[in-house]
């Protein structure tokens, strides 16, 4: 047998009877071997070191990669692996319904069908069935390829199903179900959709629901919302979303590689949302809406609004905006044509005039100025001025509305007949013998009554309104404040802006003797067993805005407006009442007027404070007062007082 470590010249004869190892060992370190090679101790170690370096580098790369996969991407891959093993079935909670003050149903849920896709359950893109699935989704979902691609990406990134079509008729749903039941990742589900029963009169109160947006999903995902959820978009649907929504049920099942169920991991049932009970009186709401519709359409006017508040608590009994819209249009997604029709309407039916619109107040602001002047001692109940048709200040004349004036006038007569001269002097004085409140005290008391800030009603979109000041005028108009500016402010003209609900609120404050309540539209919520979950407690912003004495004088002046003044037509009501008309100039050069009226009834023990605004409606007696009067007549009955 040949020694493998011996060298042979041919197949049989060794060169010498020495082993290869012996030859290498016999060579001195510096002596070259045959072929010119030098083999030193360092050279002998180099291939090994290089190999070790390579091995170490590879190991380092592997360690880094494994660490990245385990620490950084571990949860994601575990989730994917878990998702391949655990299937989640979600049972949507039933959204709470909405009732009016008397338990009349305003919003309900109706069964319907929707088409959903789950991207991760679709066939692989290389599978021929993938294209078949996309064609089916596009056809039955009535969705174009671009939008479908966006929805697939949303589903793929989140691992959640997305809804591509809702409100599918029953017969069509059955046909689609038959066509797609073998296509993985595509399904027809039964669900409940909203139906609004009360019509446009309630749209700005109730609002509507819609598909969750990308922005909303990012904000709400941590609270358990999913990509195919619907959420409240406006109205109480938005502001009471947390109560209405409920809690979805979840059933986690373990599946094998064929998608067959092998075990139930967990199962939690859905919990229905809470029901809302509004403070709104449906009959009063619809009555006011019908009257405003009649006034606006008869005069071809831009719009109108009305607010009714219970002065004993701040509960809103009616909150009307005309024109309005059908909130059912938005359920399931409004069409582009319908939406453009709404947004292109110059009268802006989507605009909640009652709480968002801001307007000059006109003479409805005079009760606030009267209360301030009484409280500050600028006037008393017996203070009088001579109204001769207006006041001349230098070269400027500030008129009364009545030619020739109103004669000797005290504060109650000034309120009853809306005497401008009285409020010019109470507000700004005459630069000679009389000193008035001045702009600072007027705005201070106006803020006490709730102007220039949101009242806090439990609906989205409330506006602040605006009160001018000397500093504001100097900054934005580059003009000093003149006494004429104070005169205009004192009668509710000029730059003052209020919302209809602010006027109704301070009317309620006057009616109840001076307590400023926060207005609200939801009385309580109940669970599906009828148990109360949330009960609104009246919130008081100010227990006594001004003294009862000052308030009582203002009340008397508003009562006299009914008994002999500008609101005499309210004498036909079956209850006693008090009120104030208002005519607010607007436009350029102030040649148009808004019609205002604000009142409370019964006078001795007020149950309602009502404010009506008709845009471009002329004087307060022309449009706003008749609408308020007829609504009060229907509410209190038809028996003459």
C-alpha positions in Angstrom: 0.0 0.0 0.0 1.4 3.4 -1.0 2.1 6.0 1.7 0.0 9.0 0.8 2.5 11.3 2.3 5.4 10.1 0.1 6.3 11.7 -3.3 6.4 9.5 -6.4 7.9 10.3 -9.8 5.6 7.9 -11.5 2.9 5.7 -10.4 5.1 3.2 -8.6 8.5 4.7 -7.7 8.9 7.3 -4.9 11.4 10.1 -5.4 12.9 9.4 -2.1 11.8 7.5 0.9 10.9 10.7 2.8 7.5 12.0 3.7 6.3 15.4 2.6 6.1 16.6 6.1 9.7 15.7 6.7 10.9 17.6 3.6 9.1 20.8 4.7 10.4 20.5 8.2 14.0 20.1 6.9 14.0 23.4 5.0 15.4 26.4 6.9 12.9 29.2 7.4 14.7 31.6 4.9 15.5 28.9 2.3 13.3 29.0 -0.8 11.4 26.0 -1.8 11.3 24.8 -5.4 9.3 27.2 -7.6 10.6 30.3 -5.7 8.0 30.1 -2.9 9.0 31.4 0.6 7.3 29.8 3.5 7.8 31.6 6.7 5.8 31.3 10.0 3.8 34.4 9.1 3.0 33.2 5.6 1.9 29.9 7.1 -0.6 31.7 9.3 -2.0 34.1 6.7 -4.6 31.9 5.0 -5.9 30.8 8.4 -6.2 34.4 9.6 -7.9 35.5 6.4 -10.3 32.6 6.8 -11.1 33.5 10.4 -11.7 37.1 9.4 -14.1 36.1 6.7 -15.9 33.7 9.1 -16.1 36.4 11.8 -17.5 38.9 9.3 -20.1 36.4 8.1 -21.1 35.6 11.7 -21.3 39.3 12.5 -23.6 39.9 9.6 -25.8 37.0 10.6 -25.9 38.2 14.2 -26.9 41.7 13.1 -29.5 40.4 10.7 -31.0 38.0 13.2 -31.1 40.8 15.9 -32.9 43.1 13.4 -35.4 40.4 12.6 -35.9 39.4 16.2 -35.9 42.8 17.9 -37.0 45.3 15.2 -39.2 43.3 12.9 -40.0 40.5 15.3 -43.4 41.7 16.3 -44.4 42.3 12.7 -43.4 38.8 11.6 -45.0 37.3 14.7 -48.1 39.1 13.8 -48.0 37.8 10.2 -47.3 34.3 11.4 -50.0 34.6 14.0 -52.4 36.0 11.3 -51.7 32.9 9.2 -52.6 30.7 12.1 -55.3 32.8 13.9 -58.3 34.2 12.1 -60.3 37.1 13.6 -64.0 37.4 13.1 -65.4 40.8 14.1 -69.0 41.3 14.9 -70.0 44.9 14.5 -71.7 46.5 17.5 -75.2 48.0 16.9 -75.0 51.8 17.0 -77.3 53.4 19.5 -80.5 55.1 18.3 -81.8 58.7 19.0 -85.1 59.9 20.5 -86.6 63.3 21.0 -87.7 64.7 24.4 -90.9 62.7 24.4 -89.4 59.4 23.2 -90.2 59.8 19.5 -87.7 57.8 17.4 -85.6 60.1 15.2 -82.7 57.7 14.1 -82.8 54.0 13.7 -80.6 51.2 12.2 -81.7 49.2 9.2 -80.3 45.9 7.9 -78.3 46.1 4.7 -75.5 44.4 2.7 -71.9 45.5 1.9 -69.0 44.1 -0.1 -65.7 43.8 1.7 -62.2 42.7 0.7 -59.3 41.4 2.8 -56.1 41.9 0.8 -54.0 39.3 2.7 -56.6 36.6 2.0 -56.7 37.2 -1.7 -54.8 34.7 -4.0 -51.2 35.4 -4.7 -50.5 38.0 -7.4 -48.9 35.3 -9.5 -52.0 33.1 -9.2 -54.5 33.4 -12.1 -57.3 33.6 -9.6 -55.9 37.0 -8.4 -56.9 38.7 -11.6 -60.2 37.0 -11.4 -60.8 38.3 -7.9 -59.9 41.9 -8.9 -62.3 41.8 -11.8 -65.1 40.5 -9.5 -64.4 43.2 -6.9 -64.3 46.0 -9.5 -67.5 44.8 -11.2 -69.6 44.0 -8.1 -68.1 46.8 -6.0 -68.8 49.4 -8.7 -65.3 50.8 -8.1 -62.6 51.8 -10.6 -59.2 50.2 -10.7 -57.4 53.2 -9.2 -59.7 53.4 -6.2 -59.6 49.6 -5.8 -55.8 49.7 -5.7 -55.9 52.3 -2.9 -58.4 50.2 -0.9 -56.3 47.1 -1.4 -53.2 48.9 -0.2 -55.0 50.1 2.9 -56.2 46.5 3.7 -52.7 45.1 2.9 -50.9 47.4 5.2 -53.3 47.0 8.1 -54.3 43.4 7.7 -57.9 44.5 8.1 -60.9 44.1 5.7 -62.1 47.3 4.0 -65.6 48.0 2.6 -65.8 48.9 -1.1 -69.6 49.1 -1.4 -72.6 49.5 0.9 -76.4 49.6 0.5 -76.5 46.6 -1.9 -80.1 45.6 -2.6 -81.1 42.1 -1.2 -81.5 40.5 -4.6 -78.2 41.8 -5.9 -76.5 40.8 -2.7 -77.6 37.2 -3.2 -76.3 37.2 -6.8 -72.9 38.7 -5.7 -72.7 36.2 -2.8 -73.2 33.3 -5.3 -70.5 34.7 -7.6 -67.8 35.4 -5.1 -68.3 32.7 -2.4 -65.3 30.8 -3.9 -63.0 33.8 -4.2 -60.8 34.1 -1.1 -60.7 37.6 0.5 -64.0 38.7 -1.0 -67.2 38.6 1.0 -70.8 39.9 1.3 -71.7 40.8 4.8 -75.0 41.8 6.4 -74.7 45.0 8.6 -76.8 47.8 9.9 -76.9 51.3 8.4 -78.4 54.5 9.7 -81.8 55.8 8.7 -82.8 59.3 9.7 -86.6 59.6 10.1 -87.1 63.2 11.0 -86.2 64.9 7.7 -84.3 68.1 7.1 -85.7 69.8 10.2 -83.4 67.7 12.3 -80.3 67.3 10.1 -78.2 70.0 11.7 -78.9 68.5 15.1 -78.5 64.8 14.3 -75.8 65.1 11.7 -74.8 61.9 9.9 -72.4 59.0 9.9 -69.9 58.1 7.2 -66.9 55.9 6.3 -63.9 56.5 8.5 -61.3 58.7 6.8 -57.5 58.2 6.8 -57.1 61.1 9.2 -59.8 59.8 11.5 -58.4 56.3 11.4 -55.0 57.5 12.5 -56.5 59.3 15.4 -58.9 56.5 16.5 -57.0 53.3 15.7 -55.7 53.0 19.2 -59.3 53.1 20.5 -60.1 50.0 18.5 -61.5 51.5 15.3 -61.0 49.6 12.0 -60.7 50.6 8.4 -64.2 49.6 7.5 -65.9 51.4 10.5 -68.4 54.2 10.1 -68.1 57.2 12.5 -70.2 60.3 13.3 -69.2 63.1 11.0 -71.3 66.0 12.4 -74.1 66.8 14.8 -74.8 64.6 17.8 -73.6 61.6 15.7 -70.1 63.2 16.1 -70.3 64.8 19.6 -71.7 61.6 21.2 -69.7 59.1 19.1 -68.2 57.5 22.2 -71.7 56.7 23.6 -73.4 55.7 20.3 -70.7 53.4 19.0 -70.7 50.5 21.4 -68.0 47.8 21.4 -67.4 45.3 18.6 -67.4 41.6 19.3 -64.3 39.5 18.5 -64.0 35.8 17.9 -60.4 34.5 17.4 -60.2 31.0 15.9 -57.2 28.9 15.1 -57.0 27.5 11.6 -54.9 25.0 9.8 -53.0 25.4 6.6 -56.2 24.7 4.7 -58.0 27.5 6.4 -60.1 25.1 8.4 -61.1 26.0 12.0 -59.4 23.9 14.6 -60.1 25.7 17.8 -61.7 28.8 19.3 -59.0 30.9 21.0 -61.3 33.6 22.4 -64.8 34.9 22.0 -66.2 38.2 23.2 -69.7 39.3 22.2 -70.5 42.7 20.7 -72.0 45.4 23.1 -74.5 47.7 21.5 -74.1 51.5 21.8 -76.1 53.7 24.1 -79.3 55.4 23.0 -79.6 59.2 23.1 -82.5 61.2 24.4 -82.5 64.7 23.1 -83.9 67.8 24.8 -85.5 68.7 21.5 -89.3 68.8 21.2 -90.1 67.3 17.8 -93.4 69.1 17.3 -91.9 72.5 18.2 -88.8 71.8 16.0 -90.9 70.9 13.0 -93.4 73.7 13.5 -90.6 76.3 13.5 -88.9 74.7 10.5 -92.1 74.9 8.5 -92.7 78.5 9.4 -89.2 79.6 8.5 -89.4 77.7 5.2 -92.6 79.6 4.4 -91.1 82.9 5.2 -87.8 82.3 3.3 -89.4 80.9 0.2 -92.2 83.6 0.1 -89.6 86.3 0.2 -86.9 84.6 -1.8 -84.5 85.2 1.1 -81.1 83.6 1.9 -82.2 81.7 5.0 -83.4 81.8 8.6 -82.8 80.2 12.0 -84.5 79.8 15.3 -83.5 78.7 18.8 -85.7 77.8 21.7 -84.2 77.3 25.2 -85.7 76.3 28.5 -84.5 79.2 30.8 -84.8 76.9 33.8 -82.0 74.6 32.7 -80.4 75.6 29.4 -82.1 72.7 27.6 -82.5 73.4 23.9 -86.1 72.7 22.8 -85.6 73.7 19.2 -82.6 74.5 17.0 -83.7 75.2 13.5 -81.8 76.2 10.3 -83.4 76.8 7.0 -82.6 75.7 4.3 -81.3 72.4 5.4 -80.5 69.0 3.7 -81.4 65.3 3.9 -78.8 63.6 6.1 -79.8 60.3 4.5 -77.9 61.4 1.4 -74.6 61.0 3.3 -75.3 57.5 4.7 -73.1 55.1 2.7 -71.4 58.0 0.9 -73.0 60.8 -1.0 -72.7 60.9 -4.8 -70.5 63.5 -6.3 -73.4 65.1 -8.1 -75.5 65.4 -5.0 -72.6 66.8 -3.0 -71.9 69.4 -5.7 -75.5 70.4 -5.8 -75.4 71.1 -2.0 -72.1 73.0 -2.0 -73.1 75.0 -5.1 -76.3 76.2 -3.5 -75.8 79.9 -2.7 -78.0 79.6 0.4 -75.6 77.0 1.8 -77.9 74.3 3.3 -75.0 72.6 5.0 -74.3 75.7 7.1 -75.7 75.5 10.7 -76.9 79.1 10.9 -78.3 78.7 14.5 -74.9 78.1 16.1 -72.3 78.9 13.4 -73.7 81.9 11.7 -72.7 85.4 13.0 -74.8 88.5 12.4 -75.2 92.0 13.7 -77.6 91.8 16.6 -79.7 94.9 16.0 -81.9 96.1 18.8 -82.1 92.6 20.4 -78.8 93.7 22.1 -80.6 96.6 23.9 -81.7 94.5 26.9 -78.0 93.7 27.6 -77.1 97.4 27.4 -80.0 98.3 29.7 -79.0 95.8 32.3 -75.4 97.0 32.2 -76.4 100.7 32.5 -78.7 99.9 35.5 -76.1 97.8 37.2 -73.4 100.5 36.8 -75.7 103.2 38.0 -75.5 105.1 34.7 -79.3 105.1 34.7 -82.1 104.2 37.1 -85.6 103.0 36.5 -86.8 106.6 36.6 -84.1 108.2 34.4 -85.5 109.8 31.3 -84.3 111.4 28.1 -86.1 113.5 25.5 -86.3 111.7 22.2 -86.8 114.3 19.5 -85.8 112.1 16.5 -82.0 111.7 17.2 -78.8 113.2 18.5 -76.5 115.7 16.8 -72.8 115.3 17.7 -70.7 117.8 15.8 -71.6 117.3 12.2 -72.9 113.8 12.6 -76.6 113.0 13.3 -77.6 109.7 14.9 -81.3 109.1 14.3 -84.2 107.4 16.1 -86.1 105.0 13.9 -89.3 107.1 14.5 -89.4 110.5 12.8 -89.8 113.2 15.4 -88.8 110.8 18.2 -90.6 109.2 21.1 -90.9 112.0 23.6 -89.9 111.6 27.2 -88.5 108.1 27.6 -87.4 106.0 30.5 -85.6 102.6 30.3 -88.8 100.4 30.1 -90.3 102.6 27.4 -86.9 102.6 25.6 -87.1 98.8 25.5 -90.8 98.7 24.6 -90.5 101.1 21.7 -86.8 100.4 20.9 -85.8 104.1 21.4 -82.3 104.6 19.9 -81.7 108.0 21.6 -82.0 106.5 25.1 -79.4 103.9 24.3 -77.1 106.3 22.5 -76.9 108.3 25.8 -76.8 105.3 28.1 -74.1 103.7 26.0 -71.9 106.7 25.0 -73.2 109.9 26.7 -73.2 113.2 24.8 -69.7 114.5 25.4 -71.2 117.3 27.6 -73.8 116.6 30.3 -74.2 112.9 30.2 -71.5 110.2 30.5 -72.5 106.7 29.3 -71.1 103.3 29.9 -68.4 103.5 27.3 -67.2 100.7 25.0 -65.2 98.9 27.7 -68.2 98.4 30.1 -70.6 97.6 27.3 -68.4 94.8 26.1 -67.6 93.6 29.6 -71.3 93.1 30.4 -71.9 91.6 27.0 -69.3 89.0 27.7 -70.9 88.3 31.1 -74.1 87.5 29.1 -72.1 85.1 26.9 -71.2 87.1 23.9 -67.8 86.9 22.1 -67.2 83.3 23.2 -68.7 79.9 22.6 -71.4 78.9 25.0 -70.4 75.3 25.1 -73.4 73.6 23.4 -72.8 69.9 22.8 -72.7 70.2 19.1 -69.7 70.8 16.8 -69.2 74.1 14.9 -70.2 76.8 17.4 -68.9 80.2 16.6 -67.6 82.8 19.1 -69.2 85.9 17.6 -67.4 89.3 18.0 -67.3 92.4 20.1 -65.3 95.4 18.8 -62.8 97.4 20.9 -60.8 100.5 20.7 -57.5 98.5 20.2 -59.1 96.3 17.6 -60.3 99.3 15.5 -56.9 101.0 15.7 -55.1 97.8 14.7 -57.4 96.6 11.9 -59.0 99.8 10.6 -56.2 102.2 11.4 -58.8 104.6 12.9 -59.4 105.9 16.4 -62.6 105.0 18.3 -65.3 107.7 18.0 -68.3 108.3 20.2 -70.4 107.3 17.1 -68.8 103.8 17.4 -70.1 103.5 20.9 -73.6 104.7 19.8 -73.7 102.1 17.1 -72.5 99.4 19.5 -75.2 100.4 22.1 -78.0 99.7 19.7 -76.5 96.5 18.3 -75.2 98.0 15.0 -71.6 98.4 13.7 -69.1 95.6 14.1 -70.8 93.5 16.7 -71.6 89.9 15.6 -73.7 87.4 17.5 -75.0 83.9 16.9 -78.8 83.2 17.2 -78.1 80.8 20.1 -76.2 83.5 21.9 -79.2 85.8 21.7 -81.5 83.0 22.8 -79.2 82.3 25.7 -79.0 85.8 27.1 -82.8 86.1 26.6 -83.1 82.9 28.8 -80.8 84.5 31.3 -83.0 87.6 31.5 -86.1 85.4 31.7 -85.0 83.3 34.7 -83.8 86.3 36.7 -80.1 86.4 35.8 -78.7 82.8 35.8 -76.6 82.0 32.8 -76.9 78.3 31.9 -74.9 76.4 29.3 -77.2 75.2 26.5 -77.3 71.5 25.6 -79.2 69.2 23.3 -78.8 65.7 24.9 -80.7 65.0 28.1 -79.4 61.5 28.8 -78.1 58.2 27.3 -79.3 54.7 28.2 -78.0 51.3 27.5 -80.0 48.5 25.8 -81.6 47.6 29.1 -82.9 51.1 29.5 -80.5 51.9 32.3 -79.2 55.5 32.4 -75.6 55.7 31.5 -75.2 59.5 31.3 -77.5 62.1 32.7 -76.9 65.8 31.9 -76.7 68.1 34.9 -77.4 71.7 34.1 -74.2 73.7 34.1 -74.2 77.2 35.3 -71.7 79.7 33.9 -72.8 82.6 36.1 -75.3 82.4 39.0 -76.2 86.0 38.8 -75.0 88.0 35.8 -76.5 91.2 37.1 -78.7 91.9 40.2 -82.3 90.7 40.4 -83.3 94.4 40.6 -81.7 95.3 37.3 -83.0 92.1 35.6 -86.6 92.8 36.8 -86.5 96.3 35.2 -85.3 94.8 31.9 -88.0 92.1 32.1 -90.6 94.8 32.6 -89.4 96.7 29.6 -89.7 93.6 27.4 -93.1 93.0 28.8 -94.2 96.5 27.8 -93.0 95.8 24.3 -95.9 93.3 24.2 -98.5 95.3 26.0 -98.0 98.5 24.0 -94.8 98.5 22.1 -93.2 96.9 19.1 -94.4 93.3 19.9 -98.1 94.0 20.5 -99.1 91.1 18.2 -98.0 88.7 21.0 -101.1 89.7 23.0 -103.0 87.2 20.9 -101.1 84.3 22.5 -102.7 82.1 25.1 -100.0 83.0 27.6 -98.4 86.2 28.8 -95.0 87.0 27.1 -92.2 89.5 26.8 -90.1 90.3 23.8 -87.8 92.5 21.9 -87.7 93.2 18.2 -84.5 93.9 16.2 -83.6 95.3 12.8 -79.9 94.8 12.0 -78.4 96.6 9.1 -75.9 94.8 6.9 -74.4 95.0 3.4 -72.9 98.0 1.7 -73.9 100.7 2.3 -76.1 99.0 4.9 -79.2 99.1 2.7 -80.5 95.7 3.8 -81.7 94.5 7.2 -82.0 91.2 9.1 -85.2 90.6 10.9 -84.7 89.6 14.6 -87.2 88.8 17.4 -86.4 87.4 20.8 -89.0 86.7 23.6 -89.9 84.5 26.6 -93.1 83.1 27.9 -95.1 82.8 30.1 -94.0 86.1 31.6 -94.6 85.2 35.2 -92.9 81.8 35.1 -91.0 81.4 31.9 -90.8 78.0 30.2 -89.4 79.0 26.9 -87.0 81.7 25.5 -87.3 81.9 21.7 -85.1 83.8 19.2 -85.8 84.0 15.4 -83.5 85.5 12.8 -84.6 85.9 9.1 -81.7 87.0 6.9 -82.6 90.0 4.8 -86.2 89.8 6.2 -86.6 93.5 6.9 -87.7 94.8 10.3 -88.2 92.6 13.3 -92.0 92.9 13.0 -91.9 91.9 9.3 -90.7 88.3 9.4 -89.1 87.1 12.6 -91.9 88.1 15.1 -94.8 86.4 13.1 -92.8 83.2 12.9 -92.0 83.2 16.6 -95.6 84.1 17.5 -97.2 81.3 15.6 -94.7 78.7 17.0 -95.5 79.9 20.5 -99.2 79.7 19.8 -99.0 76.1 18.6 -96.8 75.2 21.6 -99.0 76.8 24.3 -102.4 76.3 22.6 -104.8 78.5 20.8 -106.9 80.0 23.7 -106.6 83.8 23.8 -105.2 85.3 27.0 
